[in-house]
Amino acid sequence: MLLRKLLYILAFSLLLALTTAPRPMHAAATITVVNLDGADEGFNDATAPDPDSTAGGNAGATLGAQRLEAFQFAADIWAALLESSIEIRVGAQMDPLTCSAVSAVLGSAGPNTVHRNFAGALVPDTWYPQALANKLKGDDLSGADDIDAKFNSAIGTTCPFPNVWYYGLDENPPASKLDFVTVVLHEIGHGLGFTTLVDLDLGTKALGFDDAYMLNLEDHSTGKLYPNMTDAERITASIDTGDLHWVGLNVVSGGIGLISGRDPPTGHVEMYAPSPNEPGSSVSHFSTSLSPNEVMEPFYAGANHDVGLALNLMADIGFQKKRRGQLVSD
């Protein structure tokens, strides 16, 4: 990890929805990037391409084109690993986000809507993020983009932060550059469902209902799962460093190769639960104690184009995955 903290911040723009009536679905996923930037900004920036990124396999003719190419490259990595007959649309833009000489928010993302009690839902009275709900029902439940994602355009432009974006596709950025594909993989993971809707300050569930992510969260010190906790217990669990665990069978199975960050007797994998709570980071990431590093940890730790255990977690919440020799949930 770089000495300077590079934050992936999880952000939500949610509509809570209740919906019904199915259609069969068994197809490889298609993830489409929807460019929401205006003329001459972000993904439409007409300035010359970054030479390092060109050398790294990104043939975009402008800086904006390179950004879009790298984004779609990351989206295609996820698409090749998931199954859904319903197109997953990611509304993407580059805007100035928090940035200073010593730290920077790299990006933020989340599902645009969540749904419960639709035909095909795996668990009743439980919120599912839009892309997953669409996959389970076999129909588009909202018509809007499934994921909203923003990335920091101030990096390398108006911000004094010393590390700048690398848009190459080869997972080999120069030492001074941040691998954009890695960050996009991380943020798309949040938008697909690597996140809880629990208010971590109050411990409350969204409108009083569980969400698909929280079903597999356990406070190992008490043995209680998130859904069965009181609000106060969820607050405590969210700052119980080392004891907030993911207990889903796919992650437990896939975590066997971890050197650290895994509870040996149970195979449970540690989630990020610092004290005090870190809004946007706590609970909705794997713990920084995991080794080797996972792409869904809260801090950028170098280029990584393998979604790793995040794919197993997607299986635990209801997305079918294609992963050699491991459990599958559909």
Backbone bond lengths (Angstrom), bond angles and torsions (degrees), N, CA, C in turn:
res aa  C-N    CA-C-N  psi(-1)  N-CA   C-N-CA  omega(-1)  CA-C   N-CA-C  phi
1 M - - - 1.475 - - 1.520 109.65 -
2 L 1.320 116.60 141.74 1.456 119.55 174.97 1.521 110.17 -63.64
3 L 1.316 116.54 154.23 1.462 119.48 179.10 1.517 110.51 -63.30
4 R 1.328 116.71 -33.96 1.454 119.70 178.48 1.518 108.56 -84.28
5 K 1.302 116.80 134.30 1.466 119.95 -179.11 1.525 110.12 -72.32
6 L 1.315 115.37 131.70 1.457 121.45 177.87 1.522 106.48 -117.27
7 L 1.295 117.04 110.38 1.454 120.83 -171.28 1.519 112.68 -92.96
8 Y 1.322 115.28 134.83 1.450 120.75 161.81 1.533 104.01 -94.57
9 I 1.293 120.37 118.09 1.459 120.81 -179.88 1.514 109.34 -106.84
10 L 1.323 116.56 126.06 1.449 122.57 178.61 1.517 109.62 -80.90
11 A 1.312 117.10 129.48 1.461 121.16 179.10 1.514 109.65 -128.72
12 F 1.323 116.26 148.83 1.449 121.74 179.94 1.506 112.01 -120.22
13 S 1.321 114.99 140.97 1.457 121.40 167.30 1.512 104.41 -134.87
14 L 1.333 117.61 90.68 1.454 121.99 -166.42 1.510 113.95 -115.50
15 L 1.321 114.44 144.19 1.449 121.87 164.78 1.515 105.46 -116.59
16 L 1.329 118.89 127.62 1.455 121.97 178.77 1.523 107.44 -88.20
17 A 1.337 116.87 123.27 1.459 120.13 -171.80 1.517 111.46 -131.43
18 L 1.350 116.21 151.63 1.459 123.92 178.46 1.518 106.24 -122.43
19 T 1.348 117.46 122.25 1.462 119.16 -171.25 1.536 113.16 -142.12
20 T 1.368 118.73 170.95 1.492 124.52 -177.11 1.561 116.54 -143.87
21 A 1.495 120.85 173.79 1.524 134.57 165.59 1.539 120.80 72.76
22 P 1.382 120.84 119.50 1.462 124.26 -159.10 1.526 117.84 -99.70
23 R 1.303 115.73 175.78 1.438 124.10 171.54 1.520 106.36 -155.98
24 P 1.355 119.68 137.86 1.452 120.46 -175.59 1.533 112.77 -63.88
25 M 1.320 117.46 148.31 1.453 120.13 178.70 1.514 111.88 -149.24
26 H 1.322 115.52 120.99 1.457 120.57 175.16 1.522 107.09 -149.82
27 A 1.325 117.32 82.61 1.464 120.64 -178.98 1.516 109.14 -148.90
28 A 1.336 115.18 152.96 1.457 119.24 175.09 1.521 108.77 -61.38
29 A 1.312 116.04 147.82 1.466 120.03 -175.32 1.527 111.23 -72.92
30 T 1.307 115.12 148.18 1.465 123.06 168.66 1.521 107.45 -117.96
31 I 1.322 117.02 122.36 1.460 121.02 177.43 1.521 108.23 -113.77
32 T 1.315 115.65 118.28 1.462 122.31 -176.49 1.525 109.93 -108.22
33 V 1.306 116.20 129.62 1.461 121.36 176.98 1.528 108.77 -88.33
34 V 1.327 116.08 123.70 1.455 122.01 178.90 1.527 108.20 -103.62
35 N 1.316 116.63 113.30 1.458 122.43 -176.75 1.527 109.74 -76.24
36 L 1.332 117.40 112.28 1.463 122.21 -178.78 1.530 113.04 -101.07
37 D 1.326 116.60 3.88 1.464 119.63 -178.90 1.524 111.51 -77.05
38 G 1.326 115.07 152.85 1.453 121.40 176.25 1.516 111.81 -82.47
39 A 1.322 116.13 -178.70 1.461 121.46 -179.52 1.523 110.92 -59.93
40 D 1.328 115.24 136.22 1.471 123.35 173.61 1.523 114.44 63.06
41 E 1.328 118.35 19.42 1.459 119.63 175.57 1.523 109.98 -129.52
42 G 1.328 115.49 155.89 1.456 121.48 173.49 1.515 114.14 51.17
43 F 1.328 115.86 -114.75 1.460 121.25 -178.13 1.525 112.45 -74.52
44 N 1.322 117.09 -5.83 1.466 121.63 176.49 1.526 112.31 -111.49
45 D 1.321 116.67 12.97 1.467 121.17 179.77 1.534 109.49 -63.50
46 A 1.317 115.91 120.65 1.466 120.58 -173.89 1.525 113.90 -91.30
47 T 1.337 117.62 7.87 1.465 118.91 179.51 1.528 110.67 -70.10
48 A 1.305 116.25 168.51 1.465 121.74 -175.61 1.527 111.04 -60.96
49 P 1.326 117.02 147.99 1.465 119.89 179.95 1.530 111.88 -66.60
50 D 1.330 115.39 158.77 1.463 121.25 177.46 1.531 108.85 -76.54
51 P 1.320 119.18 121.03 1.474 121.49 -176.25 1.529 113.16 -60.19
52 D 1.322 117.52 -40.11 1.471 119.56 178.74 1.519 110.63 -60.12
53 S 1.349 116.85 -41.08 1.459 121.00 -178.89 1.522 111.36 -69.46
54 T 1.324 116.32 -35.34 1.470 120.25 175.01 1.521 109.72 -61.69
55 A 1.322 116.09 -45.17 1.467 120.69 177.94 1.519 111.44 -63.90
56 G 1.341 116.11 -24.78 1.468 121.14 179.16 1.517 113.78 -88.57
57 G 1.335 117.26 16.43 1.460 120.49 171.96 1.508 115.55 97.57
58 N 1.340 118.31 4.61 1.459 120.66 179.70 1.529 108.52 -99.40
59 A 1.338 115.78 110.45 1.464 121.09 -173.22 1.527 113.39 -91.15
60 G 1.340 118.16 11.22 1.460 120.58 179.58 1.517 111.65 -53.26
61 A 1.349 116.38 136.10 1.459 121.14 -174.06 1.520 113.37 -79.35
62 T 1.329 117.10 -15.80 1.467 122.35 177.33 1.517 108.52 -134.38
63 L 1.325 117.10 170.31 1.457 120.24 177.04 1.526 110.51 -61.75
64 G 1.342 116.70 -43.50 1.455 120.08 178.66 1.518 112.13 -61.42
65 A 1.333 116.35 -41.55 1.464 120.10 178.95 1.523 111.30 -64.50
66 Q 1.338 116.98 -36.98 1.466 120.01 176.80 1.525 110.90 -64.53
67 R 1.322 116.20 -41.25 1.466 119.61 178.66 1.528 110.83 -60.66
68 L 1.330 116.11 -45.13 1.459 120.65 -178.91 1.526 111.45 -67.12
69 E 1.325 115.98 -39.43 1.465 120.64 178.28 1.528 110.58 -62.56
70 A 1.324 117.37 -44.10 1.465 120.75 179.47 1.521 110.87 -65.92
71 F 1.321 116.80 -37.91 1.468 121.10 179.64 1.528 109.57 -64.02
72 Q 1.328 116.91 -48.81 1.467 119.39 -179.38 1.521 110.91 -64.82
73 F 1.338 117.28 -34.06 1.465 121.33 176.66 1.528 110.57 -58.75
74 A 1.346 116.23 -45.10 1.467 120.78 177.90 1.523 110.51 -65.85
75 A 1.338 117.45 -42.74 1.464 120.91 178.76 1.523 110.74 -59.88
76 D 1.328 117.02 -38.37 1.465 120.60 -179.33 1.525 112.06 -68.77
77 I 1.339 117.18 -30.03 1.469 120.01 175.27 1.526 109.70 -61.54
78 W 1.351 116.02 -48.62 1.467 119.32 177.45 1.531 111.17 -63.28
79 A 1.324 117.36 -43.47 1.463 120.96 -176.46 1.521 112.12 -59.62
80 A 1.336 116.84 -35.72 1.460 120.81 -179.33 1.525 112.76 -70.19
81 L 1.329 117.29 -15.10 1.462 121.37 -175.29 1.527 113.72 -104.34
82 L 1.327 117.43 -13.94 1.458 121.94 -175.62 1.521 110.63 -114.08
83 E 1.324 116.93 163.09 1.451 121.54 175.25 1.517 109.87 -124.40
84 S 1.321 115.57 128.59 1.455 121.77 172.64 1.519 107.75 -164.08
85 S 1.313 117.04 137.82 1.462 120.08 177.28 1.526 111.09 -83.96
86 I 1.334 116.80 -8.67 1.459 121.12 -177.35 1.526 109.66 -102.00
87 E 1.320 116.25 125.06 1.460 121.09 179.21 1.527 110.72 -54.14
88 I 1.323 115.68 135.19 1.465 122.00 175.64 1.520 107.26 -101.64
89 R 1.313 116.01 118.73 1.465 121.17 -176.57 1.529 109.87 -106.74
90 V 1.329 115.44 128.67 1.462 121.55 179.22 1.528 108.67 -111.47
91 G 1.321 117.14 109.66 1.460 121.21 174.09 1.511 108.92 -76.33
92 A 1.331 117.22 116.56 1.465 120.90 -171.00 1.523 111.66 -123.71
93 Q 1.323 115.09 141.61 1.459 120.09 174.21 1.518 110.32 -152.94
94 M 1.310 114.97 158.83 1.460 121.31 175.67 1.517 108.49 -114.09
95 D 1.325 115.67 121.15 1.459 122.93 -178.71 1.523 109.12 -133.61
96 P 1.318 118.14 157.86 1.468 119.33 173.74 1.531 110.04 -66.44
97 L 1.319 116.71 120.85 1.461 122.60 176.37 1.529 108.05 -113.35
98 T 1.319 116.93 177.08 1.466 121.42 -177.97 1.529 110.75 -53.30
99 C 1.308 115.58 130.29 1.461 119.90 -174.89 1.525 109.19 -160.81
100 S 1.330 116.41 137.85 1.461 121.15 177.13 1.525 108.45 -144.52
101 A 1.306 116.42 -174.17 1.463 120.30 -179.29 1.526 112.46 -69.94
102 V 1.345 117.34 -18.18 1.467 119.92 -175.41 1.521 114.46 -118.49
103 S 1.319 119.42 -12.23 1.465 120.59 179.67 1.520 109.62 -155.32
104 A 1.338 114.85 160.71 1.460 119.25 -179.34 1.516 110.06 -154.90
105 V 1.328 116.16 140.12 1.459 121.15 168.23 1.519 106.03 -81.60
106 L 1.324 116.72 122.63 1.460 120.10 -176.18 1.521 111.89 -82.93
107 G 1.337 116.23 -40.36 1.453 118.91 -178.35 1.510 111.45 -170.25
108 S 1.323 115.27 171.70 1.457 121.29 175.84 1.513 108.49 -148.70
109 A 1.328 116.26 149.88 1.461 119.83 178.98 1.513 110.28 -161.75
110 G 1.306 115.30 158.87 1.460 121.22 175.53 1.514 110.07 -172.15
111 P 1.324 117.65 166.93 1.461 120.88 176.41 1.522 110.29 -69.05
112 N 1.318 117.03 145.02 1.462 120.57 179.22 1.520 112.37 -77.10
113 T 1.335 117.58 -32.84 1.460 121.14 177.56 1.522 109.24 -139.24
114 V 1.316 115.79 160.53 1.466 121.52 170.14 1.524 108.15 -130.10
115 H 1.352 116.62 156.35 1.468 121.15 -171.54 1.523 109.96 -140.33
116 R 1.300 116.82 152.66 1.460 121.73 176.23 1.530 109.88 -142.05
117 N 1.336 115.48 159.37 1.470 123.94 175.69 1.521 113.58 54.51
118 F 1.335 116.76 33.55 1.454 121.32 171.66 1.528 108.19 -89.33
119 A 1.335 117.56 158.02 1.463 120.82 176.65 1.528 108.31 -62.15
120 G 1.322 117.41 125.60 1.459 122.41 -177.21 1.510 113.55 103.86
121 A 1.328 118.02 -10.36 1.470 119.97 177.73 1.522 109.82 -60.84
122 L 1.319 116.88 136.54 1.467 121.00 -176.18 1.522 112.22 -75.04
123 V 1.323 116.77 -32.73 1.460 122.08 -178.38 1.532 108.03 -133.28
124 P 1.331 118.26 130.84 1.466 119.02 179.94 1.533 112.24 -68.25
125 D 1.331 115.13 157.90 1.472 122.10 175.59 1.526 112.19 52.67
126 T 1.322 115.25 39.98 1.473 121.57 -177.13 1.519 109.03 -134.40
127 W 1.334 116.59 132.67 1.458 121.34 179.78 1.530 111.04 -77.01
128 Y 1.334 115.83 135.28 1.462 122.77 173.41 1.524 108.72 -121.60
129 P 1.347 117.86 136.40 1.463 119.49 177.38 1.523 110.29 -63.90
130 Q 1.303 115.73 154.49 1.455 122.96 -168.67 1.533 114.10 -51.39
131 A 1.341 118.02 -50.86 1.464 120.42 -176.70 1.519 111.42 -62.37
132 L 1.327 117.39 -40.03 1.458 121.34 178.87 1.522 111.22 -71.12
133 A 1.319 117.65 -41.32 1.465 120.58 177.32 1.529 110.54 -60.59
134 N 1.330 116.68 -42.98 1.464 120.59 177.64 1.524 111.33 -60.43
135 K 1.335 116.25 -43.40 1.466 121.30 179.10 1.520 111.10 -61.13
136 L 1.334 116.45 -45.08 1.467 120.04 -177.21 1.522 112.04 -68.78
137 K 1.314 117.18 -37.46 1.457 120.30 -179.94 1.524 112.56 -81.31
138 G 1.333 116.99 -29.15 1.448 120.70 -175.36 1.508 112.13 80.58
139 D 1.309 116.73 26.62 1.457 121.30 -179.51 1.527 108.29 -156.12
140 D 1.340 115.79 159.89 1.458 120.79 179.12 1.523 108.81 -87.02
141 L 1.318 116.30 115.13 1.463 121.49 -173.20 1.525 114.06 -84.33
142 S 1.330 118.36 -11.59 1.466 117.24 -176.60 1.523 114.44 -134.11
143 G 1.319 118.22 -28.80 1.460 120.74 -176.98 1.514 113.64 83.53
144 A 1.319 117.92 -14.71 1.468 122.11 179.37 1.526 110.13 -87.71
145 D 1.340 117.10 168.22 1.458 119.98 172.21 1.523 108.56 -56.42
146 D 1.323 116.36 142.11 1.465 120.76 -176.03 1.525 112.57 -75.90
147 I 1.316 115.88 -33.34 1.470 122.08 -174.11 1.523 108.63 -130.90
148 D 1.311 115.44 140.17 1.464 121.35 173.07 1.526 107.39 -111.12
149 A 1.334 117.44 125.53 1.463 120.64 -176.07 1.524 110.80 -134.72
150 K 1.327 115.43 136.12 1.466 121.63 178.25 1.529 109.12 -129.60
151 F 1.335 115.37 143.61 1.460 120.97 179.82 1.519 109.43 -131.78
152 N 1.313 115.69 153.76 1.463 121.27 -168.03 1.528 112.17 -80.93
153 S 1.338 115.80 106.57 1.464 121.22 178.51 1.516 112.23 -79.19
154 A 1.345 117.32 -11.83 1.468 120.41 179.70 1.518 111.82 -73.38
155 I 1.344 116.82 -23.85 1.465 120.77 179.95 1.527 109.30 -66.51
156 G 1.316 115.40 123.24 1.458 120.55 -179.79 1.519 113.94 82.03
157 T 1.336 117.46 0.55 1.470 120.01 -179.99 1.522 109.75 -124.92
158 T 1.330 117.28 -83.15 1.468 120.51 -175.84 1.517 114.01 -97.33
159 C 1.319 117.65 -6.61 1.469 121.14 -175.82 1.526 110.75 -99.56
160 P 1.347 118.03 140.31 1.464 120.40 179.42 1.527 114.41 -78.40
161 F 1.345 117.26 2.48 1.467 119.20 179.30 1.531 109.17 -57.13
162 P 1.326 117.74 130.80 1.466 120.46 -169.68 1.526 115.58 -73.40
163 N 1.325 118.14 -19.42 1.461 121.03 -178.51 1.522 110.08 -97.68
164 V 1.314 117.24 133.54 1.464 121.34 -174.61 1.536 109.96 -118.50
165 W 1.331 115.78 168.99 1.461 121.53 -176.01 1.536 112.43 -70.76
166 Y 1.326 113.89 144.07 1.469 122.33 170.78 1.517 106.78 -121.51
167 Y 1.337 117.42 125.05 1.461 121.75 -175.56 1.531 112.45 -105.76
168 G 1.335 116.68 12.72 1.456 120.33 177.67 1.528 111.45 -65.10
169 L 1.325 116.04 160.91 1.460 121.85 -175.98 1.528 112.13 -107.52
170 D 1.315 116.79 6.48 1.465 120.91 -170.39 1.521 114.34 -99.94
171 E 1.328 118.40 6.13 1.470 122.59 178.85 1.528 111.56 59.81
172 N 1.337 115.90 33.04 1.458 119.66 -175.15 1.525 111.47 -142.18
173 P 1.350 117.09 62.93 1.458 119.46 -178.77 1.526 111.59 -72.41
174 P 1.336 117.00 152.75 1.469 119.18 170.08 1.531 109.63 -58.09
175 A 1.303 116.26 157.86 1.471 120.91 -173.90 1.524 113.17 -57.64
176 S 1.320 117.76 -28.24 1.459 120.45 -175.85 1.531 113.13 -90.09
177 K 1.338 117.81 4.19 1.461 119.82 -172.53 1.530 112.87 -119.22
178 L 1.342 114.76 153.48 1.452 123.50 -178.61 1.521 109.79 -100.86
179 D 1.297 117.82 127.54 1.458 121.75 -175.67 1.525 110.84 -75.37
180 F 1.328 116.21 108.59 1.463 121.98 -175.64 1.526 111.41 -62.78
181 V 1.318 118.22 -40.02 1.467 121.39 -179.37 1.525 110.55 -58.53
182 T 1.328 117.48 -42.77 1.464 121.62 178.95 1.524 111.35 -59.09
183 V 1.329 116.02 -45.25 1.467 120.98 -178.11 1.532 110.26 -66.81
184 V 1.322 117.50 -39.92 1.466 120.43 178.45 1.525 110.49 -65.63
185 L 1.327 118.02 -42.12 1.473 120.73 175.90 1.526 110.52 -54.89
186 H 1.322 115.78 -45.48 1.466 121.95 179.97 1.526 110.88 -59.70
187 E 1.322 116.36 -50.14 1.464 119.67 -175.07 1.531 112.23 -69.84
188 I 1.319 117.87 -37.44 1.463 119.53 175.06 1.524 109.57 -61.22
189 G 1.338 116.93 -36.53 1.470 120.08 176.51 1.513 111.71 -56.31
190 H 1.339 117.35 -43.80 1.464 120.24 176.66 1.531 110.85 -61.93
191 G 1.323 115.72 -44.45 1.457 118.85 -178.26 1.512 113.59 -64.27
192 L 1.332 116.62 -30.96 1.461 120.98 179.01 1.528 112.41 -74.43
193 G 1.328 117.14 -22.86 1.460 118.59 177.80 1.512 116.32 143.36
194 F 1.326 117.44 5.75 1.470 120.24 178.02 1.525 107.65 -80.12
195 T 1.325 116.43 69.64 1.462 121.19 -175.77 1.517 110.80 -171.78
196 T 1.326 116.08 149.76 1.456 120.83 173.90 1.521 110.53 -106.73
197 L 1.321 115.60 153.45 1.468 121.25 176.78 1.519 112.19 -95.32
198 V 1.323 117.38 0.24 1.463 120.96 -179.26 1.529 110.25 -64.14
199 D 1.321 116.67 135.11 1.460 122.03 172.34 1.533 106.63 -76.31
200 L 1.313 116.84 106.99 1.466 120.37 -172.46 1.516 112.97 -72.98
201 D 1.330 118.36 -18.41 1.467 120.50 175.81 1.526 110.87 -76.99
202 L 1.325 116.61 -35.24 1.469 121.24 -176.66 1.526 112.97 -105.35
203 G 1.331 116.85 -16.66 1.462 120.84 -177.79 1.515 113.61 76.74
204 T 1.322 117.61 8.52 1.469 120.84 -173.82 1.527 111.84 -88.16
205 K 1.335 114.99 148.47 1.462 121.89 174.71 1.534 109.40 -80.74
206 A 1.325 116.82 157.18 1.468 121.17 179.50 1.525 109.77 -67.79
207 L 1.322 116.37 112.68 1.477 123.72 -177.04 1.528 111.97 54.63
208 G 1.333 115.70 23.43 1.463 120.18 176.42 1.511 114.85 87.10
209 F 1.357 118.00 5.42 1.458 120.80 -177.25 1.532 111.42 -112.31
210 D 1.344 115.34 149.57 1.460 120.95 174.56 1.524 110.23 -64.83
211 D 1.340 116.64 161.78 1.463 121.15 167.96 1.524 108.39 -120.45
212 A 1.326 116.75 159.01 1.466 121.70 -173.07 1.522 112.46 -59.65
213 Y 1.327 117.54 -32.80 1.459 121.89 -178.52 1.521 111.44 -69.58
214 M 1.327 117.47 -44.78 1.453 120.79 -173.96 1.524 113.44 -68.17
215 L 1.328 117.61 -16.75 1.463 120.80 -178.13 1.522 112.40 -59.71
216 N 1.342 116.78 -24.80 1.464 121.18 -176.41 1.524 113.72 -107.79
217 L 1.325 117.07 13.29 1.465 120.68 178.34 1.523 110.33 -95.22
218 E 1.330 115.96 133.08 1.464 121.43 -179.01 1.525 110.21 -133.14
219 D 1.329 115.79 140.04 1.465 120.27 167.50 1.520 106.19 -89.55
220 H 1.313 115.52 105.90 1.468 119.71 -172.82 1.521 112.34 -64.54
221 S 1.330 116.79 -24.58 1.465 119.29 -179.30 1.521 112.09 -71.79
222 T 1.341 117.46 -21.58 1.472 120.70 178.18 1.524 112.26 -114.72
223 G 1.333 116.39 -18.32 1.466 120.27 -177.21 1.516 113.13 79.64
224 K 1.325 117.79 4.38 1.465 120.82 -177.96 1.528 111.36 -89.89
225 L 1.336 115.13 141.28 1.451 121.06 172.09 1.522 109.59 -84.70
226 Y 1.336 116.12 152.34 1.469 121.64 -178.99 1.532 113.58 -48.75
227 P 1.340 119.05 -46.97 1.470 118.19 -176.27 1.524 113.52 -60.67
228 N 1.335 116.65 -28.07 1.467 120.84 -175.36 1.525 113.78 -92.68
229 M 1.321 116.76 -0.39 1.461 120.68 -179.04 1.521 111.19 -84.73
230 T 1.318 114.90 157.32 1.460 119.78 166.82 1.534 108.07 -75.31
231 D 1.313 117.57 167.78 1.463 120.48 177.00 1.526 110.62 -57.62
232 A 1.316 116.13 -43.18 1.467 120.81 -179.24 1.526 110.76 -63.20
233 E 1.326 116.57 -39.21 1.467 120.30 179.68 1.529 111.01 -67.32
234 R 1.334 117.04 -35.07 1.466 119.18 177.18 1.529 110.77 -67.11
235 I 1.324 117.64 -37.99 1.460 120.32 175.82 1.525 110.17 -59.65
236 T 1.334 115.85 -46.20 1.470 121.00 -179.89 1.522 111.23 -63.90
237 A 1.335 116.59 -43.97 1.464 120.76 -179.10 1.528 111.44 -62.05
238 S 1.326 115.84 -33.04 1.462 120.75 -175.67 1.523 113.27 -72.01
239 I 1.329 116.83 -14.12 1.472 121.01 176.83 1.529 111.54 -120.20
240 D 1.343 115.75 17.03 1.463 121.15 -178.33 1.525 108.79 -90.48
241 T 1.320 115.62 76.04 1.463 122.12 -175.20 1.529 111.36 -53.54
242 G 1.325 116.10 129.13 1.464 121.80 179.06 1.501 113.69 87.67
243 D 1.341 117.70 -18.75 1.466 121.04 -176.62 1.521 114.24 -110.49
244 L 1.329 118.67 -10.04 1.456 119.39 173.95 1.526 106.92 -82.39
245 H 1.341 115.53 116.35 1.466 120.62 -172.41 1.519 111.79 -121.70
246 W 1.342 115.39 153.16 1.462 122.45 166.98 1.528 107.31 -96.67
247 V 1.336 116.72 126.55 1.461 120.66 -173.00 1.527 112.71 -112.24
248 G 1.333 118.40 2.91 1.466 120.75 -179.96 1.516 111.98 -60.14
249 L 1.330 116.83 141.92 1.462 121.69 -172.39 1.528 113.35 -63.06
250 N 1.324 117.94 -34.03 1.460 119.45 -178.44 1.521 111.92 -69.49
251 V 1.316 117.37 -40.67 1.464 120.68 177.18 1.529 110.11 -69.17
252 V 1.317 116.79 -41.57 1.471 120.24 177.65 1.525 110.43 -59.08
253 S 1.344 116.52 -43.49 1.459 120.99 178.52 1.520 111.60 -65.92
254 G 1.343 116.67 -43.39 1.459 120.43 -176.46 1.510 114.34 -76.57
255 G 1.342 117.68 -15.61 1.454 121.22 -175.93 1.508 115.20 -87.06
256 I 1.316 117.71 5.99 1.472 121.40 -175.48 1.533 111.43 -57.95
257 G 1.323 117.16 -33.10 1.458 120.01 -176.81 1.516 115.12 -82.61
258 L 1.323 118.14 -0.28 1.458 119.85 179.87 1.530 111.05 -67.70
259 I 1.314 115.95 136.42 1.462 121.29 176.33 1.524 110.56 -81.53
260 S 1.325 115.82 -34.40 1.463 121.33 177.20 1.522 109.05 -148.31
261 G 1.337 115.53 163.91 1.455 120.70 -178.97 1.514 113.14 91.41
262 R 1.310 116.65 11.13 1.464 122.40 -178.93 1.520 108.84 -130.41
263 D 1.333 116.97 133.89 1.460 121.52 178.98 1.528 108.85 -78.35
264 P 1.340 119.03 112.82 1.472 120.97 -172.54 1.531 115.02 -56.63
265 P 1.338 119.51 -45.17 1.471 117.26 -176.88 1.527 113.70 -64.52
266 T 1.341 117.18 -36.80 1.464 120.39 -173.10 1.518 113.76 -104.87
267 G 1.329 117.33 -23.85 1.454 120.69 -173.78 1.512 113.03 82.29
268 H 1.342 117.62 -0.07 1.465 120.70 178.25 1.527 109.93 -60.07
269 V 1.331 116.44 145.16 1.464 121.80 -177.33 1.525 109.20 -107.64
270 E 1.337 116.13 135.78 1.458 121.45 -176.18 1.527 111.96 -72.06
271 M 1.341 114.69 140.07 1.453 121.88 174.94 1.526 109.03 -107.47
272 Y 1.318 116.55 163.12 1.463 121.47 -175.16 1.527 109.80 -76.88
273 A 1.335 116.90 114.95 1.463 121.97 -176.72 1.518 110.64 -141.22
274 P 1.332 117.92 63.80 1.464 120.95 -178.62 1.526 111.40 -72.23
275 S 1.304 115.86 157.05 1.464 121.25 173.56 1.530 107.66 -121.07
276 P 1.341 117.29 121.92 1.464 127.18 3.32 1.525 112.65 -75.52
277 N 1.323 115.14 168.63 1.448 123.57 176.70 1.533 110.92 -54.85
278 E 1.331 116.95 138.27 1.461 122.81 176.55 1.523 108.76 -110.63
279 P 1.331 117.71 99.46 1.466 120.88 -177.48 1.526 111.85 -53.32
280 G 1.328 115.63 133.28 1.456 120.81 179.80 1.514 113.52 87.52
281 S 1.329 118.19 -14.68 1.463 121.29 -179.27 1.521 112.43 -119.49
282 S 1.340 117.42 -44.04 1.460 121.03 -176.23 1.527 112.02 -57.66
283 V 1.322 114.61 142.51 1.476 125.30 172.30 1.530 113.18 72.23
284 S 1.321 118.80 -41.76 1.460 120.85 -175.39 1.528 113.03 -89.44
285 H 1.332 116.27 32.75 1.464 123.36 174.67 1.525 109.09 -148.27
286 F 1.318 115.58 157.20 1.459 119.43 166.23 1.527 108.82 -68.90
287 S 1.311 116.77 156.75 1.455 121.98 -179.92 1.526 111.43 -68.65
288 T 1.314 115.72 149.77 1.465 120.83 174.31 1.528 111.82 -70.42
289 S 1.332 117.31 -6.91 1.468 120.58 178.46 1.525 112.12 -77.53
290 L 1.342 117.62 -12.20 1.461 119.62 -177.72 1.531 111.03 -67.32
291 S 1.311 115.32 136.80 1.458 121.80 173.75 1.527 107.73 -141.44
292 P 1.335 117.72 128.78 1.454 129.41 -1.50 1.535 112.39 -60.98
293 N 1.343 115.69 161.21 1.458 120.93 179.94 1.527 111.27 -62.99
294 E 1.326 115.16 146.42 1.465 122.31 176.18 1.525 109.74 -109.10
295 V 1.327 116.66 148.35 1.455 120.86 -178.69 1.529 111.93 -64.80
296 M 1.351 117.43 -23.67 1.459 120.82 -178.76 1.526 112.75 -97.21
297 E 1.329 117.30 30.63 1.464 121.16 167.25 1.532 108.27 -85.38
298 P 1.342 118.61 161.77 1.466 119.91 -171.91 1.523 115.59 -75.39
299 F 1.338 118.26 -14.22 1.452 120.89 -177.79 1.524 110.67 -120.91
300 Y 1.310 115.68 140.72 1.456 121.11 175.19 1.522 109.22 -63.17
301 A 1.352 115.94 128.30 1.464 119.87 -177.86 1.523 111.56 -127.22
302 G 1.323 116.31 22.79 1.457 120.60 179.63 1.515 111.69 114.90
303 A 1.329 115.47 169.66 1.464 121.13 -177.42 1.525 110.72 -64.03
304 N 1.341 115.96 135.32 1.464 121.69 -179.35 1.527 108.25 -158.74
305 H 1.324 117.12 108.43 1.461 121.32 -178.54 1.520 112.83 -100.77
306 D 1.328 116.54 14.10 1.474 121.86 176.00 1.526 107.79 -105.28
307 V 1.329 117.63 117.99 1.468 119.61 -178.66 1.520 111.65 -69.59
308 G 1.323 117.69 -14.23 1.457 121.91 171.14 1.514 114.74 57.06
309 L 1.335 115.86 -132.67 1.465 121.29 -176.21 1.524 113.34 -67.61
310 A 1.333 116.96 -14.11 1.468 119.27 175.79 1.522 110.30 -60.79
311 L 1.329 117.51 -32.96 1.457 120.93 178.28 1.529 110.60 -67.50
312 N 1.335 116.11 -40.20 1.467 120.26 176.31 1.518 110.61 -64.00
313 L 1.326 116.42 -38.67 1.459 119.81 178.31 1.528 110.40 -65.15
314 M 1.335 117.67 -37.56 1.462 120.14 176.49 1.526 110.98 -60.21
315 A 1.323 116.49 -37.09 1.462 119.56 176.43 1.525 110.88 -65.98
316 D 1.333 116.84 -38.14 1.470 120.08 179.93 1.522 112.36 -65.56
317 I 1.346 118.01 -30.40 1.464 118.78 -179.68 1.527 112.31 -91.43
318 G 1.358 117.72 -8.71 1.459 118.60 173.58 1.501 117.52 131.35
319 F 1.339 119.23 -9.07 1.465 121.43 174.88 1.521 108.19 -80.10
320 Q 1.333 117.88 132.22 1.464 118.82 171.97 1.506 108.03 -71.12
321 K 1.308 116.67 142.59 1.449 120.73 177.49 1.512 110.36 -123.53
322 K 1.313 116.35 159.24 1.453 122.72 173.55 1.525 105.98 -112.21
323 R 1.311 116.40 106.68 1.461 119.33 -175.00 1.515 107.56 -148.42
324 R 1.294 117.70 129.72 1.457 121.37 -171.91 1.522 112.83 -59.65
325 G 1.337 114.66 126.57 1.454 122.25 169.88 1.504 116.89 60.86
326 Q 1.337 119.02 20.70 1.455 119.55 -178.14 1.517 109.63 -121.46
327 L 1.300 115.69 169.88 1.462 121.36 -178.00 1.510 111.99 -63.81
328 V 1.326 115.50 150.13 1.455 120.91 179.39 1.512 108.93 -129.31
329 S 1.329 116.55 135.99 1.451 121.53 175.22 1.509 108.97 -118.13
330 D 1.328 118.66 133.14 1.457 121.38 -179.36 1.519 110.20 -138.30
